[in-house]
């Protein structure tokens, strides 16, 4: 069972939906590497509109020509574990934004492996 409470570090990685790593979505590669590194968890959020360093606006509106929507990968764990993961991102993220924020985890309790929720 995974438990995490108290001071933590939130890692947010903003990339484009169409960014890839060896023909696989970049956001998926980040999540799988975070899992392999034993981090507490990772979630991917798809934006409906945004722009970055290129200043091009990407939107999901019907008449838009853009399909490369913004994607945020959010990971929260202890500071030491998150900082140990940063070299992975140096390898993976050539375009995008990587942010670190201090945060406080109020409650995070995972299920036991092989167990079910009561």
C-alpha positions as CSV (number, residue, x, y, z in Angstrom):
1,X,0.0,0.0,0.0
2,X,1.4,3.4,-0.9
3,X,1.0,6.2,1.6
4,X,2.1,9.8,1.2
5,X,1.3,12.7,3.4
6,X,2.9,16.0,4.4
7,X,5.4,18.0,2.4
8,X,5.9,16.9,-1.2
9,X,7.0,18.2,-4.6
10,X,4.7,18.5,-7.6
11,X,6.3,18.0,-11.0
12,X,4.3,19.3,-13.9
13,X,5.4,18.7,-17.5
14,X,3.7,20.6,-20.3
15,X,4.2,19.1,-23.8
16,X,2.2,18.9,-27.0
17,X,-0.2,16.0,-27.5
18,X,1.6,15.1,-30.8
19,X,5.1,15.0,-29.2
20,X,6.6,11.5,-29.5
21,X,9.4,9.4,-28.1
22,X,10.3,6.6,-30.5
23,X,6.9,6.8,-32.2
24,X,5.1,6.6,-28.8
25,X,3.3,9.5,-27.2
26,X,5.8,11.5,-25.1
27,X,3.3,11.8,-22.2
28,X,2.9,8.1,-22.1
29,X,6.6,7.5,-22.0
30,X,6.9,9.9,-19.1
31,X,4.1,8.1,-17.2
32,X,5.7,4.7,-17.8
33,X,9.1,5.9,-16.7
34,X,7.6,7.5,-13.6
35,X,5.9,4.1,-12.8
36,X,9.2,2.2,-13.4
37,X,11.0,4.7,-11.1
38,X,8.5,3.8,-8.3
39,X,7.0,7.3,-8.0
40,X,3.7,7.6,-6.1
41,X,1.6,8.4,-9.2
42,X,1.3,10.3,-12.4
43,X,-1.7,11.7,-14.2
44,X,-2.1,13.1,-17.7
45,X,-4.5,16.0,-18.4
46,X,-5.4,17.1,-22.0
47,X,-5.9,20.8,-22.5
48,X,-8.6,22.3,-24.7
49,X,-6.6,25.4,-25.6
50,X,-3.2,26.9,-25.0
51,X,0.1,28.3,-26.4
52,X,3.7,28.0,-25.4
53,X,7.1,29.3,-26.5
54,X,6.1,29.1,-30.2
55,X,3.2,31.6,-29.6
56,X,1.0,29.4,-31.8
57,X,-2.5,28.9,-30.2
58,X,-3.6,25.3,-30.2
59,X,-7.3,24.7,-29.6
60,X,-9.8,21.9,-29.8
61,X,-12.5,24.1,-31.4
62,X,-14.2,22.6,-34.4
63,X,-12.9,25.0,-37.1
64,X,-9.3,25.1,-35.8
65,X,-6.5,23.7,-37.9
66,X,-4.5,22.7,-34.8
67,X,-4.5,19.2,-33.4
68,X,-1.4,19.5,-31.2
69,X,-3.3,20.3,-28.0
70,X,-1.4,21.0,-24.7
71,X,-0.9,18.0,-22.4
72,X,0.1,18.2,-18.7
73,X,1.7,15.3,-16.9
74,X,1.5,15.8,-13.1
75,X,3.6,13.7,-10.7
76,X,3.6,14.2,-6.9
77,X,6.0,12.5,-4.5
78,X,8.7,13.3,-2.0
79,X,11.2,16.0,-3.0
80,X,14.1,13.5,-3.1
81,X,12.2,11.0,-5.4
82,X,11.0,13.7,-7.8
83,X,14.4,15.3,-8.1
84,X,16.0,11.9,-8.7
85,X,13.5,11.6,-11.7
86,X,14.5,14.8,-13.3
87,X,17.4,13.4,-15.4
88,X,14.8,11.2,-17.2
89,X,13.0,14.4,-18.3
90,X,16.3,15.9,-19.5
91,X,16.5,13.0,-21.9
92,X,12.8,13.0,-23.0
93,X,11.7,16.6,-23.2
94,X,13.2,18.7,-25.9
95,X,10.3,21.1,-26.3
96,X,8.0,22.0,-23.4
97,X,7.9,23.3,-19.9
98,X,8.9,21.5,-16.7
99,X,7.8,23.0,-13.4
100,X,8.4,22.1,-9.8
101,X,6.1,23.3,-7.0
102,X,6.2,22.6,-3.2
103,X,2.9,21.2,-2.1
104,X,1.3,19.5,0.9
105,X,-0.4,16.1,0.5
106,X,-3.4,15.8,2.8
107,X,-4.3,12.2,2.0
108,X,-2.9,9.7,-0.5
109,X,-3.5,6.0,0.2
110,X,-3.2,3.4,-2.5
111,X,-4.7,0.0,-2.6
112,X,-2.8,-3.1,-1.6
113,X,-1.5,-5.0,-4.5
114,X,-4.0,-7.6,-5.6
115,X,-6.5,-6.2,-3.2
116,X,-9.9,-4.7,-3.8
117,X,-11.6,-1.7,-2.4
118,X,-13.9,-2.3,0.5
